[in-house]
Amino acid sequence: MKKEQVVNCQFSVWYPIFKKHTIKSVILPLPQNVIEYLLDDGTLVVSGSDHNTQPTHSENSDLNAEEDIQWSDDETTTTVTAPEFPEFTSKVLEAINALGGRVFPKLNWSAPRDANWIALNSSLQCHSLSDIFLLFKSSDFITHDLTQPFIQCSDQDSPDPAINYELVLRKWSELIPGGEYRCFVKENKLIAISQRDYTQYYPHVLKQEKPICQDVLEFFHQHVQYNFPDEDWEGVANRPESIRGGDRLSSVHLGGAGVQWGNR
């Protein structure tokens, strides 16, 4: 894998090509001060200016309880100031609202899938910048994107290309894991298809193997082949399944293209 191939797998490179066949998304430049905050190992503290987030009653009660605590004079109290990104916050909230109020966040390549343990209901669904920051600062995948995106490239002797980091907000869609398929492309030919979620057994995959392959292959030939910047790459296609389980559906859309690090 070459560094140029990694660059070509950035979301902002392939999204304009397949925009009609994938989930609606908004791409925002990531300011340097936000990048520095995401890489800061300090305590996770976010500003209260994120208007999409409303404190719950229990949260207010906890705050009031903390205010009632009387600290002894010999205690050393450190005040942590929440970072402020007013302009960026405004743009993020505007984008979230434009996408229906619920988004799936990622950076140039990766989503914080390894941080779902810290999210409510283990979901990557975000309603505010605070939600996004919580996931991003808890994710090794995000740190990888920001610090060493070219570490596995074979041309290590060549200089690293300049990267303009971006926050990608995708309209939240309830995608069924059993309907997502990895597509492996070699020399612009689709050579293999596998289910994306390898941790579960989905009976319909075996029963509908032929129609699944036919639908994905047809979609690839009609909308994808020869359009991606590289000849060799991997993507994810989503094929919605009928509730009845017996209908053949051909509404396959491109779910994402790019080099996959680990299980991202």
BALOBA-1460 file (C-alpha; in Angstrom, 3 decimals):
// residues 264
<rec num="1" residu="m" x="0.000" y="0.000" z="0.000"/>
<rec num="2" residu="k" x="1.364" y="3.387" z="-1.062"/>
<rec num="3" residu="k" x="0.867" y="6.698" z="0.688"/>
<rec num="4" residu="e" x="-0.943" y="8.009" z="-2.370"/>
<rec num="5" residu="q" x="-3.470" y="5.193" z="-2.020"/>
<rec num="6" residu="v" x="-4.125" y="6.169" z="1.589"/>
<rec num="7" residu="v" x="-4.703" y="9.756" z="0.479"/>
<rec num="8" residu="n" x="-7.154" y="8.558" z="-2.182"/>
<rec num="9" residu="c" x="-9.151" y="6.705" z="0.469"/>
<rec num="10" residu="q" x="-10.018" y="9.868" z="2.376"/>
<rec num="11" residu="f" x="-13.743" y="10.446" z="2.661"/>
<rec num="12" residu="s" x="-13.564" y="13.833" z="0.937"/>
<rec num="13" residu="v" x="-11.907" y="12.204" z="-2.090"/>
<rec num="14" residu="w" x="-14.438" y="9.460" z="-2.786"/>
<rec num="15" residu="y" x="-17.628" y="11.049" z="-1.438"/>
<rec num="16" residu="p" x="-18.115" y="13.500" z="-4.357"/>
<rec num="17" residu="i" x="-17.718" y="10.592" z="-6.787"/>
<rec num="18" residu="f" x="-20.375" y="8.393" z="-5.157"/>
<rec num="19" residu="k" x="-22.521" y="11.094" z="-3.565"/>
<rec num="20" residu="k" x="-25.703" y="9.903" z="-5.296"/>
<rec num="21" residu="h" x="-25.243" y="6.371" z="-4.022"/>
<rec num="22" residu="t" x="-24.280" y="6.835" z="-0.403"/>
<rec num="23" residu="i" x="-25.529" y="8.433" z="2.797"/>
<rec num="24" residu="k" x="-25.866" y="12.223" z="2.837"/>
<rec num="25" residu="s" x="-22.906" y="13.788" z="4.615"/>
<rec num="26" residu="v" x="-21.323" y="17.116" z="5.530"/>
<rec num="27" residu="i" x="-17.555" y="17.665" z="5.580"/>
<rec num="28" residu="l" x="-16.088" y="20.366" z="7.838"/>
<rec num="29" residu="p" x="-12.417" y="21.423" z="8.060"/>
<rec num="30" residu="l" x="-10.973" y="20.490" z="11.450"/>
<rec num="31" residu="p" x="-9.273" y="23.528" z="13.056"/>
<rec num="32" residu="q" x="-5.786" y="23.065" z="14.467"/>
<rec num="33" residu="n" x="-6.889" y="23.951" z="18.003"/>
<rec num="34" residu="v" x="-9.526" y="21.210" z="17.841"/>
<rec num="35" residu="i" x="-6.914" y="18.710" z="16.653"/>
<rec num="36" residu="e" x="-4.686" y="19.688" z="19.572"/>
<rec num="37" residu="y" x="-7.605" y="19.240" z="21.968"/>
<rec num="38" residu="l" x="-8.382" y="15.780" z="20.589"/>
<rec num="39" residu="l" x="-4.762" y="14.734" z="21.088"/>
<rec num="40" residu="d" x="-4.531" y="16.222" z="24.569"/>
<rec num="41" residu="d" x="-4.318" y="13.480" z="27.196"/>
<rec num="42" residu="g" x="-5.798" y="15.753" z="29.848"/>
<rec num="43" residu="t" x="-9.215" y="15.473" z="31.443"/>
<rec num="44" residu="l" x="-12.146" y="15.415" z="29.058"/>
<rec num="45" residu="v" x="-13.873" y="18.737" z="29.633"/>
<rec num="46" residu="v" x="-16.108" y="20.352" z="27.035"/>
<rec num="47" residu="s" x="-17.712" y="23.743" z="26.918"/>
<rec num="48" residu="g" x="-21.344" y="24.197" z="27.876"/>
<rec num="49" residu="s" x="-21.914" y="26.245" z="24.725"/>
<rec num="50" residu="d" x="-23.016" y="23.161" z="22.802"/>
<rec num="51" residu="h" x="-26.682" y="24.092" z="22.599"/>
<rec num="52" residu="n" x="-27.852" y="20.706" z="21.328"/>
<rec num="53" residu="t" x="-27.052" y="19.170" z="24.693"/>
<rec num="54" residu="q" x="-29.451" y="19.776" z="27.578"/>
<rec num="55" residu="p" x="-28.451" y="18.678" z="31.105"/>
<rec num="56" residu="t" x="-30.755" y="16.126" z="32.636"/>
<rec num="57" residu="h" x="-32.324" y="16.428" z="36.084"/>
<rec num="58" residu="s" x="-29.888" y="13.890" z="37.492"/>
<rec num="59" residu="e" x="-26.960" y="15.824" z="36.050"/>
<rec num="60" residu="n" x="-28.229" y="19.038" z="37.641"/>
<rec num="61" residu="s" x="-28.669" y="17.227" z="40.948"/>
<rec num="62" residu="d" x="-25.101" y="15.953" z="40.778"/>
<rec num="63" residu="l" x="-23.837" y="19.465" z="40.100"/>
<rec num="64" residu="n" x="-25.792" y="20.872" z="43.034"/>
<rec num="65" residu="a" x="-24.487" y="18.125" z="45.283"/>
<rec num="66" residu="e" x="-20.930" y="18.939" z="44.299"/>
<rec num="67" residu="e" x="-21.506" y="22.603" z="45.109"/>
<rec num="68" residu="d" x="-22.642" y="21.643" z="48.622"/>
<rec num="69" residu="i" x="-19.376" y="19.853" z="49.400"/>
<rec num="70" residu="q" x="-17.218" y="21.809" z="51.853"/>
<rec num="71" residu="w" x="-13.537" y="21.383" z="51.104"/>
<rec num="72" residu="s" x="-10.962" y="21.832" z="53.868"/>
<rec num="73" residu="d" x="-8.560" y="24.760" z="53.622"/>
<rec num="74" residu="d" x="-5.561" y="22.508" z="53.070"/>
<rec num="75" residu="e" x="-7.072" y="20.929" z="49.931"/>
<rec num="76" residu="t" x="-5.528" y="22.054" z="46.660"/>
<rec num="77" residu="t" x="-8.201" y="22.751" z="44.076"/>
<rec num="78" residu="t" x="-7.297" y="22.804" z="40.394"/>
<rec num="79" residu="t" x="-9.669" y="24.569" z="38.058"/>
<rec num="80" residu="v" x="-9.919" y="23.008" z="34.609"/>
<rec num="81" residu="t" x="-11.125" y="25.420" z="31.970"/>
<rec num="82" residu="a" x="-13.338" y="24.008" z="29.256"/>
<rec num="83" residu="p" x="-12.027" y="24.687" z="25.744"/>
<rec num="84" residu="e" x="-14.070" y="27.042" z="23.605"/>
<rec num="85" residu="f" x="-14.522" y="26.587" z="19.864"/>
<rec num="86" residu="p" x="-17.421" y="28.984" z="19.168"/>
<rec num="87" residu="e" x="-17.102" y="29.239" z="15.381"/>
<rec num="88" residu="f" x="-16.480" y="25.513" z="14.905"/>
<rec num="89" residu="t" x="-19.269" y="24.634" z="17.342"/>
<rec num="90" residu="s" x="-21.703" y="26.784" z="15.391"/>
<rec num="91" residu="k" x="-20.790" y="25.075" z="12.107"/>
<rec num="92" residu="v" x="-21.105" y="21.606" z="13.636"/>
<rec num="93" residu="l" x="-24.527" y="22.331" z="15.142"/>
<rec num="94" residu="e" x="-25.718" y="23.781" z="11.839"/>
<rec num="95" residu="a" x="-24.572" y="20.648" z="10.009"/>
<rec num="96" residu="i" x="-26.164" y="18.315" z="12.569"/>
<rec num="97" residu="n" x="-29.485" y="20.135" z="12.258"/>
<rec num="98" residu="a" x="-29.262" y="20.031" z="8.450"/>
<rec num="99" residu="l" x="-28.801" y="16.250" z="8.661"/>
<rec num="100" residu="g" x="-31.873" y="15.718" z="10.817"/>
<rec num="101" residu="g" x="-30.389" y="16.158" z="14.287"/>
<rec num="102" residu="r" x="-28.617" y="12.787" z="14.445"/>
<rec num="103" residu="v" x="-25.259" y="12.006" z="12.864"/>
<rec num="104" residu="f" x="-22.554" y="9.372" z="12.583"/>
<rec num="105" residu="p" x="-19.131" y="11.085" z="12.984"/>
<rec num="106" residu="k" x="-15.756" y="10.175" z="11.550"/>
<rec num="107" residu="l" x="-12.500" y="11.745" z="10.411"/>
<rec num="108" residu="n" x="-10.795" y="11.498" z="7.013"/>
<rec num="109" residu="w" x="-10.660" y="7.700" z="7.211"/>
<rec num="110" residu="s" x="-11.921" y="6.292" z="10.473"/>
<rec num="111" residu="a" x="-14.977" y="6.301" z="12.688"/>
<rec num="112" residu="p" x="-14.595" y="5.872" z="16.473"/>
<rec num="113" residu="r" x="-16.043" y="2.350" z="16.432"/>
<rec num="114" residu="d" x="-13.671" y="1.258" z="19.176"/>
<rec num="115" residu="a" x="-15.178" y="3.855" z="21.536"/>
<rec num="116" residu="n" x="-18.813" y="2.729" z="21.431"/>
<rec num="117" residu="w" x="-18.383" y="1.330" z="24.962"/>
<rec num="118" residu="i" x="-18.362" y="4.860" z="26.362"/>
<rec num="119" residu="a" x="-21.438" y="6.048" z="24.465"/>
<rec num="120" residu="l" x="-25.070" y="5.878" z="25.527"/>
<rec num="121" residu="n" x="-26.492" y="2.464" z="24.580"/>
<rec num="122" residu="s" x="-23.129" y="1.720" z="22.913"/>
<rec num="123" residu="s" x="-24.278" y="3.737" z="19.909"/>
<rec num="124" residu="l" x="-22.181" y="6.061" z="17.747"/>
<rec num="125" residu="q" x="-25.226" y="8.260" z="17.175"/>
<rec num="126" residu="c" x="-24.365" y="11.872" z="18.051"/>
<rec num="127" residu="h" x="-26.588" y="14.896" z="18.633"/>
<rec num="128" residu="s" x="-23.973" y="17.456" z="19.621"/>
<rec num="129" residu="l" x="-20.301" y="18.358" z="19.447"/>
<rec num="130" residu="s" x="-19.948" y="17.128" z="23.032"/>
<rec num="131" residu="d" x="-21.087" y="13.667" z="21.927"/>
<rec num="132" residu="i" x="-18.532" y="13.704" z="19.111"/>
<rec num="133" residu="f" x="-15.685" y="14.837" z="21.352"/>
<rec num="134" residu="l" x="-16.474" y="12.105" z="23.882"/>
<rec num="135" residu="l" x="-16.167" y="9.415" z="21.201"/>
<rec num="136" residu="f" x="-13.154" y="10.908" z="19.444"/>
<rec num="137" residu="k" x="-11.104" y="11.408" z="22.601"/>
<rec num="138" residu="s" x="-11.828" y="7.804" z="23.627"/>
<rec num="139" residu="s" x="-10.863" y="6.275" z="20.277"/>
<rec num="140" residu="d" x="-7.507" y="4.812" z="19.262"/>
<rec num="141" residu="f" x="-8.746" y="4.783" z="15.665"/>
<rec num="142" residu="i" x="-9.130" y="8.567" z="15.708"/>
<rec num="143" residu="t" x="-5.695" y="8.990" z="17.283"/>
<rec num="144" residu="h" x="-4.270" y="6.779" z="14.526"/>
<rec num="145" residu="d" x="-5.799" y="9.004" z="11.853"/>
<rec num="146" residu="l" x="-4.350" y="12.119" z="13.455"/>
<rec num="147" residu="t" x="-0.859" y="10.833" z="14.211"/>
<rec num="148" residu="q" x="0.203" y="7.970" z="11.929"/>
<rec num="149" residu="p" x="-2.085" y="7.418" z="8.925"/>
<rec num="150" residu="f" x="0.839" y="6.223" z="6.763"/>
<rec num="151" residu="i" x="2.511" y="3.865" z="9.227"/>
<rec num="152" residu="q" x="1.655" y="0.712" z="7.247"/>
<rec num="153" residu="c" x="2.678" y="2.101" z="3.859"/>
<rec num="154" residu="s" x="5.461" y="0.425" z="1.890"/>
<rec num="155" residu="d" x="7.009" y="3.685" z="0.652"/>
<rec num="156" residu="q" x="8.198" y="4.904" z="4.054"/>
<rec num="157" residu="d" x="11.219" y="6.635" z="2.518"/>
<rec num="158" residu="s" x="9.013" y="9.106" z="0.671"/>
<rec num="159" residu="p" x="7.766" y="12.235" z="2.475"/>
<rec num="160" residu="d" x="4.314" y="12.082" z="4.036"/>
<rec num="161" residu="p" x="1.683" y="13.921" z="1.991"/>
<rec num="162" residu="a" x="0.126" y="16.958" z="3.642"/>
<rec num="163" residu="i" x="-3.253" y="16.127" z="5.156"/>
<rec num="164" residu="n" x="-6.081" y="18.575" z="5.697"/>
<rec num="165" residu="y" x="-8.018" y="16.968" z="8.518"/>
<rec num="166" residu="e" x="-11.789" y="17.028" z="8.332"/>
<rec num="167" residu="l" x="-14.767" y="16.193" z="10.489"/>
<rec num="168" residu="v" x="-17.249" y="14.094" z="8.551"/>
<rec num="169" residu="l" x="-20.856" y="14.082" z="9.726"/>
<rec num="170" residu="r" x="-23.068" y="11.446" z="8.114"/>
<rec num="171" residu="k" x="-26.845" y="11.464" z="8.406"/>
<rec num="172" residu="w" x="-27.781" y="8.794" z="10.923"/>
<rec num="173" residu="s" x="-29.178" y="5.675" z="9.273"/>
<rec num="174" residu="e" x="-30.222" y="2.465" z="10.976"/>
<rec num="175" residu="l" x="-28.070" y="0.102" z="8.926"/>
<rec num="176" residu="i" x="-28.534" y="-3.583" z="9.662"/>
<rec num="177" residu="p" x="-25.128" y="-5.230" z="10.308"/>
<rec num="178" residu="g" x="-26.297" y="-8.362" z="8.514"/>
<rec num="179" residu="g" x="-26.893" y="-6.307" z="5.370"/>
<rec num="180" residu="e" x="-23.377" y="-4.884" z="5.070"/>
<rec num="181" residu="y" x="-20.789" y="-6.544" z="2.844"/>
<rec num="182" residu="r" x="-17.104" y="-5.935" z="2.322"/>
<rec num="183" residu="c" x="-16.196" y="-5.657" z="-1.348"/>
<rec num="184" residu="f" x="-12.639" y="-6.362" z="-2.469"/>
<rec num="185" residu="v" x="-11.558" y="-4.801" z="-5.753"/>
<rec num="186" residu="k" x="-8.417" y="-5.861" z="-7.632"/>
<rec num="187" residu="e" x="-7.438" y="-4.175" z="-10.906"/>
<rec num="188" residu="n" x="-10.896" y="-2.595" z="-11.059"/>
<rec num="189" residu="k" x="-12.604" y="-5.991" z="-10.799"/>
<rec num="190" residu="l" x="-14.773" y="-7.122" z="-7.895"/>
<rec num="191" residu="i" x="-13.025" y="-10.316" z="-6.837"/>
<rec num="192" residu="a" x="-14.612" y="-11.112" z="-3.459"/>
<rec num="193" residu="i" x="-17.553" y="-10.273" z="-1.187"/>
<rec num="194" residu="s" x="-17.835" y="-11.102" z="2.504"/>
<rec num="195" residu="q" x="-20.158" y="-10.124" z="5.319"/>
<rec num="196" residu="r" x="-18.764" y="-7.152" z="7.225"/>
<rec num="197" residu="d" x="-19.793" y="-8.281" z="10.705"/>
<rec num="198" residu="y" x="-17.746" y="-11.434" z="11.193"/>
<rec num="199" residu="t" x="-18.770" y="-11.787" z="14.853"/>
<rec num="200" residu="q" x="-22.308" y="-12.998" z="14.116"/>
<rec num="201" residu="y" x="-23.968" y="-15.679" z="12.018"/>
<rec num="202" residu="y" x="-26.717" y="-14.391" z="9.722"/>
<rec num="203" residu="p" x="-28.826" y="-17.241" z="8.260"/>
<rec num="204" residu="h" x="-30.118" y="-15.089" z="5.392"/>
<rec num="205" residu="v" x="-26.598" y="-14.637" z="3.995"/>
<rec num="206" residu="l" x="-26.277" y="-18.334" z="3.214"/>
<rec num="207" residu="k" x="-29.884" y="-18.634" z="1.997"/>
<rec num="208" residu="q" x="-29.628" y="-15.578" z="-0.266"/>
<rec num="209" residu="e" x="-26.017" y="-15.951" z="-1.351"/>
<rec num="210" residu="k" x="-26.754" y="-15.796" z="-5.080"/>
<rec num="211" residu="p" x="-29.128" y="-12.796" z="-5.085"/>
<rec num="212" residu="i" x="-26.820" y="-10.926" z="-2.692"/>
<rec num="213" residu="c" x="-23.840" y="-11.462" z="-4.979"/>
<rec num="214" residu="q" x="-25.905" y="-10.573" z="-8.048"/>
<rec num="215" residu="d" x="-27.176" y="-7.332" z="-6.522"/>
<rec num="216" residu="v" x="-23.780" y="-6.189" z="-5.272"/>
<rec num="217" residu="l" x="-22.081" y="-7.102" z="-8.544"/>
<rec num="218" residu="e" x="-24.738" y="-5.313" z="-10.586"/>
<rec num="219" residu="f" x="-24.401" y="-2.210" z="-8.433"/>
<rec num="220" residu="f" x="-20.623" y="-2.327" z="-8.742"/>
<rec num="221" residu="h" x="-20.735" y="-2.524" z="-12.535"/>
<rec num="222" residu="q" x="-23.321" y="0.239" z="-12.881"/>
<rec num="223" residu="h" x="-22.031" y="2.803" z="-10.392"/>
<rec num="224" residu="v" x="-18.608" y="1.978" z="-9.002"/>
<rec num="225" residu="q" x="-16.276" y="0.250" z="-11.449"/>
<rec num="226" residu="y" x="-13.530" y="2.507" z="-12.889"/>
<rec num="227" residu="n" x="-14.758" y="5.483" z="-10.850"/>
<rec num="228" residu="f" x="-12.537" y="5.081" z="-7.803"/>
<rec num="229" residu="p" x="-9.064" y="6.716" z="-8.069"/>
<rec num="230" residu="d" x="-7.208" y="3.415" z="-7.498"/>
<rec num="231" residu="e" x="-7.440" y="-0.004" z="-9.125"/>
<rec num="232" residu="d" x="-7.095" y="-1.926" z="-5.862"/>
<rec num="233" residu="w" x="-9.255" y="-1.039" z="-2.884"/>
<rec num="234" residu="e" x="-11.882" y="-2.201" z="-0.420"/>
<rec num="235" residu="g" x="-15.336" y="-0.797" z="0.193"/>
<rec num="236" residu="v" x="-18.539" y="-1.590" z="2.065"/>
<rec num="237" residu="a" x="-21.874" y="-2.084" z="0.342"/>
<rec num="238" residu="n" x="-25.214" y="-2.138" z="2.147"/>
<rec num="239" residu="r" x="-28.046" y="-4.285" z="0.835"/>
<rec num="240" residu="p" x="-31.301" y="-3.711" z="2.759"/>
<rec num="241" residu="e" x="-33.131" y="-6.907" z="3.643"/>
<rec num="242" residu="s" x="-36.871" y="-7.460" z="3.477"/>
<rec num="243" residu="i" x="-38.649" y="-7.819" z="6.806"/>
<rec num="244" residu="r" x="-40.269" y="-10.934" z="5.386"/>
<rec num="245" residu="g" x="-36.857" y="-12.291" z="4.505"/>
<rec num="246" residu="g" x="-37.944" y="-13.701" z="1.140"/>
<rec num="247" residu="d" x="-37.864" y="-10.728" z="-1.222"/>
<rec num="248" residu="r" x="-34.893" y="-9.974" z="-3.389"/>
<rec num="249" residu="l" x="-33.959" y="-6.318" z="-3.018"/>
<rec num="250" residu="s" x="-31.578" y="-4.575" z="-5.389"/>
<rec num="251" residu="s" x="-31.349" y="-1.169" z="-3.691"/>
<rec num="252" residu="v" x="-27.687" y="-1.568" z="-2.879"/>
<rec num="253" residu="h" x="-25.779" y="1.611" z="-2.026"/>
<rec num="254" residu="l" x="-22.165" y="2.361" z="-1.338"/>
<rec num="255" residu="g" x="-21.594" y="2.523" z="2.392"/>
<rec num="256" residu="g" x="-17.943" y="3.503" z="2.377"/>
<rec num="257" residu="a" x="-14.721" y="3.092" z="0.499"/>
<rec num="258" residu="g" x="-11.288" y="3.050" z="2.011"/>
<rec num="259" residu="v" x="-8.463" y="1.218" z="3.613"/>
<rec num="260" residu="q" x="-9.762" y="-0.508" z="6.730"/>
<rec num="261" residu="w" x="-7.486" y="-0.477" z="9.772"/>
<rec num="262" residu="g" x="-8.295" y="-3.384" z="12.058"/>
<rec num="263" residu="n" x="-12.065" y="-3.757" z="12.439"/>
<rec num="264" residu="r" x="-13.050" y="-0.173" z="11.706"/>
